[in-house]
Amino acid sequence: MEERIIEEIIDCMAIYGDDSTIQKIQTAHRLKLAQFWSIKKGMSVLEIGCGQGDTTAVLAHLVGEGGFVHGIDVADADYGSPITLGEAACHLKASKLGAQIQIDLATDVIADEIDFSEKSFDVVVLSHCSWYFQSAEQLAVVLKKARKWGKTLCFAEWDARVTSIEQYPHFLAVLIQAQFETFKETSISNIRSLFTAEDIKKIIQQAGWEIQKENIIYSPELQDGEWEVDFTIQDYAKELLAVEYIPKKLVLLLQTEILILKDAIQRNAIKPMSTYVLISN
C-alpha cells in the first residue's frame, strides 16, 4: 500500500534522468514525517521553506482534492541543482496534484507584506529547512508570525545527536559548514545555521507554541549524509577563499576537521543523521 502511494506521488514530481530511486527514498522519508504529523484529507497547509517540493508533494497527496497546500520559499526559481526550484514547481503544478497546490518562490515570509488571516491554515509545516535560516532570531520571527496563521505547527530537522559512528561524517560535515557560515553576511548555502533539538524546542516555545508531541525518525537509506560530506570535502578550500576575514587559528582547525572527516569516511560507511520531529499547538 505504502509503495503504491510513493509511486503515485513521485509520478507527479520532476525526476532528473530516468532513475527515480533517489526520489523514492526521499519521498518515503517525507511520508514518515507526514504520517507522524497526522496530515489528513481536507486539511489546509502552509509549508514554509518548501524548496523543490519533496514534502509539498507528499502533503498535497495526503490532503487530497478537498485540501490545499500553500508552499513558500525565499529562494528564486533558478535556485537548485540539477533541477531548479522553478522547474520542480512547474512540474508539480502541471501534475494531478496541481489543483490543490500553490507555490510562491522568491517570497520572504518575514516581509511585512506577507500575511494571512488568523488561523487560516490547519497546519504550518517546516520540513528540513530550519538550517537554511541565517540565525536563530530569523527563525524565531518566522515562527512567531506562523503562530497567528496556523492552528498546529509540524516541524522536522536533522538531529545533531549522533547515535552511531556511521552518522558521524554527516554531523562533522554539517559542523564544518556551519563554522564557515558564521563569517558570512549573506549566503545561498544549504546549511547556514546549526540548531540542535534543544535549540529548536527553545525557539519554538519562545515563539508562543506549546510542544505536544516529539519523536525521532531514522531513514538510513537517505543520501543526504553522503551529499553533505562530498560537498564539504570538495568545496572547503573555495569556502576559505570566499570569506574575507577568518582567524588563522580557525583556518587550521577547519583543515584539521577536514582530515578527520576524510579519515572517518575511510573507516566507516556514511549514514544520515536521524530526524527530530515535533507537533506544537
N, C-alpha and C positions, 0 to 999 in steps of 0.2 A: 504493500500500500504506500509506504513512505517513498520507495523507489519510484513509483509511478508519479507521485506528487512532485518529486525533484525533477523528473523528466519533463513534466508539464511546465514547470517554472523555467527551466533553462531553455526550453523551446521558444520562450519569449525574450531571451536575452541575447545580446551581441557576443558572439564567440570568436576569439582570434584563432584563425586556422580552422582545421576540420576536427580537431580533437577537443571534446567537451569534458575530458577527465578532470581538469583543474576546476572548472566551473561547478561540476557535480559535487566535488569535495567542499568548495566554498559555500555552495547553496545548502548542502546538508548541515553544515555548521550553523548557518543563519536560521535554518528551520528549527534546530535545537533551541536557539535563543528565543525565537518567536513562540515556541511551544511553552517554554518556561514563563514567558510573559503573558500567556493565555490570550493571544490575539485571536479574535473570533469574527465570524461573519457579521457584516453590518457596521463594524467599528469605523470611526474616523480617526486617522493617524497623521500626526505631524512628525516627519522624520528630519531631524536637524543633522547636517553632515551626511547627506545621502550618497555622496561620491558617485561611483559608477553603477549604483543601483543593486548591489548584491543583496542587501537587506530589503530594499524597496520592492523588488520583485516578489520576495517571499511574503512580505506584508500584504501586498496587493492580492496575491493568490488567496491568502487566508481570510481577508476581509470580504472577498467576493464582489460580485456586481453591485450589491447593495451598500458596500463600504467605500471608503475613499482614503487614499494615501497622498499626502502633500509632502514631497521631498524638497529640501532646501540645501544648497551648498554654496559656500563663499567662493569656491574655485570657478574659474572661467571654463567655457565649453571646450576649449582646446587643451585643458589640463589632463594629464594622464597618459599612460602608455602601456601596452601597444594600442589600446582602444581609448580614445578620449572620453571625457565625461559627456560631451555633446553627442558623440556617436552612440554611446550607450543609452543615453536618454531618448534619443530619436528612435532607436530600435525598440526600446521598451514601450514607448508611446504608440508605435505602429503595431504592436502585438495585441493579442486578445485581452491582455491586462490593461491596455492603454486607457480605456474608458474610465477606469477608477483611479487613475494616476495623474497628478500634476507635479512637474519638476521645474523648479526655478533655480538656475545656476547664476553665478556671479551675484549672489544675494547674501548680504551680511545681516543676520538676524539681530545683531547689536544695534544696527542703524535705527534712528528714531522713527523713520517712516515705515518700518516693518512692525506690524502689529496685527493681532487677531482679537476677535471678541472673546469675552471671558468664558472659559471652559467650552470653547468651540470644538475642541478635539477630545475624544475619549482617552487617547494615549499620545504622549510625546516620547519619541524614540531617539536615543543617541547610541549608535551601534559602532563600536570600534572607531570612534572619531575624536575622542577627547584629547588624545596625544597630538592631534593636529593644532590644538589651540596654542596661542603664543604664551599663555600664562594661566595660572590658577584664577587670577582676577577676571580674565576674559571669560573663562568657562563659567565662573560664578554669575556674571552678568547675564549670560545666556540662560542659565538655569532659573534665575530669578524672573526673567521675562516669561519663560515657559511655564512657570508656576501659575500664571494668570490664564494661559491658553489651554492647558490640559488638565484633565482630572487625575491622570496617572502618569508617572514617569517610568519608562523602561530603559535601562542603561546596561551597556556591555563594554568592557575594555579588557585588554590583556592584563593578566595577573602577574605582577612582578615577583611574587613569592614563588621562587623556583622550587619544585618538588622532586626533580630528577636531574641527573647530570646531563642528560640529553637536551634539557631545556636551557642549560647554562649558556650556550653560544647565542641563542636568541636574546636572552636577557643582556648579555655583555654587549652585543651589537647595538641594542637599544640604548644602553647606558652611554656608550661611546658617542652615538649620535646626539643624545641629549646634552652632553657636555659641549659639543660644538655649538649647539643652538643657543647656549647661554650668552654667546658673544655676537649674536645676530639681532639686528633691529627688526628685520623682516625676513621671511623665509617661505619657501614652497616645498620644504622637506616633508616627508611622511611623518617624521617624529620631531616635534618642536618643543614638547614638554613631556616629562615623565611623571605620571601620577600613580601612586600605589593605591591599593584598595582602601587603606585608611585615609589617604588624601581625598579620594573620591567621596567616601562617606561623609567626611567633614564638610567638603564643599557643598554637597547636596543638602545636607541638613542645615547649613548656614543660609542656603538659598530658600529655605522655608518648606522643604519637602520632608516627609516622615517616612523612613525606610520601613517597608512592610515585610519584605522577603528578600533573601540574598542566597546566592549559590555559586559554585564553581563548576564550569563546564569544560571538559577537556576533549578536544578533537585532534587526536595525534596525527591524522593524515594531512592536516593543513600545511600548506607550503610556505607560510609567512615567515617562519623562522629561517628557512634557507634563503628566502629572498632578502631578508634584512641582513643576514650575515654576508651574503655575496655583495650587496650594495655597500656595506660598511668597509669591507676589505678593498674593494675596487675604488672607492671614492674618498677614502680618508685623506690621502695626500692632497687631492684637489680641494677638499674642505679646509685643510690647514692653510692653503694659499689664499682662499677666499675670505678668510677672517682677517680684518685689518689689524687688530691687536689681540694677541693671546700670549700669556706669560710663557716664557721658555720652559719653565719647570712643568707646566701643564702640557706643553707640546711633547716633552719627553715622556710624561705619564701616559698620554694618549698613544704614543708609539709603542710603549710597553704593553698597554692593553690590547693593541692590535696583535702583538706577538703572542699574548696569552690566548686571544681568540683563535688565531691560526693553529696554535698547539691543541686547543680544545677540540676543534673540528677534525683534527687528525686522529684523535684518541677515541672519539665517540660520534655516533650519529647525531644529526640535528633534528630535534623535535620542537614544535611550537610551545610557547607558554600556554597555560590554561587561560580561560576567560572568566573574569569576575562579572557576575550578572546580578542585577537587583531590580526590585519594583518598589516605587515610592508613591505615596498619596499626599 
